[in-house]
Amino acid sequence: MKTGTIYARTMKFVWLRLALGMAVTVASIIIFAITVGVSNLMGAEPVNVAGLTIWFILSAIIYGLVMNYVGYMLKAAHVAVVAKAVTTGQIPDNMVEEGKAMVTKRFGATNAYLVLDRLVSGAVRELQKTVGKVGNIFGGVPGMEKVVEFLQTFIGIALGYIDECCLGYTFYKEGEGAFKAGCDGVVIYFQNIKKLLKSALLTTVLVMVLSFLAWFLPFLLLVAICNALEWGWIGAAFLSIIVSMALKYAFIDSFIMIRTMNAYMEVAPGTAITFDLYDKLCKLSSKFRSLFDKAKGEMVA
């Protein structure tokens, strides 16, 4: 099943993700309005540094709490349904309920999913830093700074969706333990990384362009609104960041996730795992080593 078809047929998840993101945005705007009101009562500038700092901290706390719990499970259910669509070509009619049921059946408890997701994400970040260190070798070469910067951005975006791919692989390998399947999923990704990075080139460009538009277009609208409310362009800039995060989380991340999982699942089932890659990745990433240890624990149990 093609990426566009899966995206269109799982739009219910996209709208739910947008609703979640916009709820956080509305909460952030309310906090911002209160901050501006308090500043005015105190005779300060409508938007000052102290007010912006308080607003930013409170908004970050709300965003973190909501996305780390509700957002995580919504993403997991979406990944489960996409994995089924990619591997079987079938999408259940009651996809949200079916997705939740698949997550519960596979992981048992929410904590198990969160631990696996964070271990995979942590391993990806550590491996990305390793790539960054390699890029620093060329830092002193004239004209290479921008090239290295783009390559690091490209690799960072391409690797940023490994966790979804690996979670999708755990649903595909139902007969294996979740940590074992997740660990294998990371190895399979890096074993096929040359092919997957080639297919990720367009993905990187799409993410960069769409993310800019998701920020710039709301910024233009919010400048007019904030000027009318005498909040200034700084307030518009900060608010547009919150709005763009909600739009990116719902529309862009969902599409890129599906596109990446599609490319991944084309090669994953037929990949014969090179077992010495486990040891190499363990040496490069302590998080992957922790994931590998949990996978071995499952096999012993």
QUITABEL-V706385 format. One record per pair of residues at least 24 apart in sequence whose ideal C-beta (glycine too) atoms are under 8 Angstrom apart, sorted by the first residue. I is the first residue (numbers start at 1). GAP is how many residues later the second one is. D is the distance in Angstrom with one decimal. If there is no record, write none. Layout:
I GAP D
I GAP D
//
This chain:
1 84 5.4
1 85 6.5
1 88 5.0
2 260 7.6
3 252 7.4
3 255 5.2
3 256 4.6
3 259 5.1
6 76 6.1
6 79 4.8
6 80 7.0
6 85 7.3
6 252 5.1
6 256 7.3
7 247 6.8
7 248 5.4
7 251 5.3
9 76 7.4
9 82 5.1
10 68 6.7
10 71 6.0
10 72 6.6
10 75 7.2
10 81 6.6
10 85 6.3
10 244 7.7
10 248 7.5
12 83 6.1
12 84 6.2
13 61 7.0
13 64 7.2
13 65 4.3
13 68 7.2
13 82 7.1
13 83 7.1
13 86 7.7
13 241 6.7
14 236 5.4
14 237 6.3
14 240 4.9
15 235 7.5
16 58 6.0
16 80 7.1
17 54 7.7
17 57 6.2
17 58 7.9
17 61 7.6
17 232 5.8
17 233 4.1
17 236 7.8
17 237 6.4
18 228 6.6
18 229 7.5
18 231 7.8
18 232 3.6
18 233 7.2
20 46 6.7
20 47 7.8
20 50 6.1
20 51 6.1
20 54 6.6
20 229 7.8
20 230 8.0
21 224 6.8
21 225 2.9
21 226 7.3
21 228 4.7
21 229 5.5
22 224 5.3
23 43 7.4
24 35 7.9
24 38 6.0
24 39 5.3
24 42 5.5
24 43 7.5
24 218 7.4
24 222 6.7
25 217 5.1
25 218 5.7
25 220 7.9
25 221 5.0
27 32 7.6
27 35 5.4
28 27 7.5
28 31 4.2
28 34 7.0
28 35 7.7
28 211 7.5
28 214 4.8
29 210 6.5
29 213 7.6
31 24 5.5
31 27 5.2
31 28 6.2
31 31 7.9
32 27 7.9
32 199 7.9
32 203 6.8
32 206 7.5
32 207 6.6
36 193 8.0
36 195 6.0
36 199 7.5
46 184 5.5
46 185 5.7
46 186 6.6
46 189 7.8
47 184 5.8
47 185 5.5
47 187 5.7
47 188 5.0
52 182 7.4
52 186 6.8
55 183 7.5
56 182 7.3
59 183 6.6
63 182 7.7
67 182 7.9
71 178 7.7
72 38 7.9
72 41 7.3
72 42 6.1
72 45 6.8
73 27 7.4
73 30 6.9
73 37 6.4
73 40 7.6
75 89 7.5
76 27 4.7
76 31 7.9
76 37 5.5
76 41 7.7
76 91 6.8
77 25 7.3
77 26 5.6
78 176 7.0
78 179 7.5
79 85 5.4
79 88 4.9
79 89 5.3
79 92 7.4
79 178 7.3
79 182 7.5
80 26 7.3
80 88 7.8
80 91 5.2
82 86 6.5
82 175 7.1
82 176 5.5
82 179 5.6
83 84 7.8
83 85 3.8
83 86 7.6
83 88 4.2
83 89 5.8
83 178 6.8
83 182 7.4
84 87 6.9
86 82 7.2
86 175 5.8
86 176 5.6
86 179 4.6
87 85 5.4
87 178 6.0
87 182 7.8
102 69 6.3
106 64 6.3
106 65 6.1
106 68 7.2
106 72 6.2
107 71 5.8
112 66 6.4
113 54 7.9
113 65 7.9
115 179 7.9
116 51 7.2
116 54 7.5
116 62 5.8
116 63 6.1
116 66 5.1
116 175 7.6
117 46 5.7
117 50 6.6
119 63 7.5
119 168 5.4
119 169 7.8
119 171 5.8
119 172 4.4
119 175 7.4
120 42 6.5
120 43 4.3
120 46 5.1
120 47 7.5
120 62 5.8
120 65 7.7
120 66 6.3
120 167 7.9
120 171 6.7
121 42 4.9
122 163 7.8
122 165 3.6
123 63 6.3
123 158 7.5
123 162 4.5
123 164 4.0
123 165 3.9
123 168 6.2
124 35 5.1
124 36 7.1
124 38 4.9
124 39 6.6
124 62 7.9
125 162 7.8
126 158 6.9
126 159 4.1
126 160 6.8
126 161 5.7
126 162 7.4
127 32 6.9
127 63 7.8
127 154 7.3
127 157 5.8
127 158 5.4
127 161 7.5
128 24 7.9
128 27 6.5
128 28 5.5
128 31 5.4
130 154 5.4
130 155 7.8
131 24 5.4
153 51 7.1
153 55 7.5
154 43 7.9
154 46 7.4
154 47 7.1
154 50 4.5
155 42 7.2
157 43 7.3
157 46 6.8
157 47 4.7
157 50 5.2
157 51 7.7
158 38 7.2
158 39 5.5
158 42 3.7
158 45 6.7
158 46 6.3
161 95 6.3
161 96 5.8
161 99 4.2
161 100 7.7
162 24 6.6
162 27 5.4
164 93 4.8
164 96 6.7
164 97 6.0
165 24 6.0
165 95 6.1
165 96 5.5
165 99 4.1
165 100 7.8
165 103 7.8
168 93 4.9
168 96 7.2
168 97 6.8
169 95 7.6
169 96 7.8
169 99 5.9
172 93 7.1
172 96 7.3
172 97 7.3
177 118 6.8
177 121 3.4
177 122 7.0
178 120 7.7
179 112 6.4
179 115 4.2
179 116 4.5
179 118 7.5
179 119 5.4
180 115 4.2
180 118 5.2
180 119 6.3
182 109 6.5
182 113 7.5
183 95 7.6
183 105 7.7
183 108 5.1
183 109 5.5
183 111 7.8
183 112 4.1
184 89 6.3
184 111 7.9
185 83 7.3
186 95 6.9
186 102 6.5
186 105 7.2
187 86 5.7
187 87 7.6
187 90 5.2
187 91 6.1
187 94 6.8
188 76 7.9
188 79 7.5
188 80 5.1
188 83 4.9
188 85 6.6
189 75 6.7
190 87 6.4
190 91 6.6
191 80 6.1
191 82 6.9
191 83 5.8
191 86 6.0
192 72 8.0
192 75 4.7
192 76 7.8
192 79 6.3
195 72 6.5
196 67 6.0
196 68 6.6
196 71 7.3
199 64 4.7
200 60 7.1
200 63 7.6
203 53 5.8
203 56 6.2
203 57 6.6
206 46 7.9
206 50 7.0
207 45 6.5
207 49 6.0
210 38 7.5
210 41 7.9
210 42 4.9
211 33 7.1
211 37 5.7
211 41 6.4
214 29 8.0
214 30 4.2
214 33 4.3
214 34 5.2
214 37 7.8
214 38 6.6
215 25 5.6
215 26 6.6
215 29 3.8
216 24 7.9
218 25 4.3
218 26 6.0
218 29 7.5
//
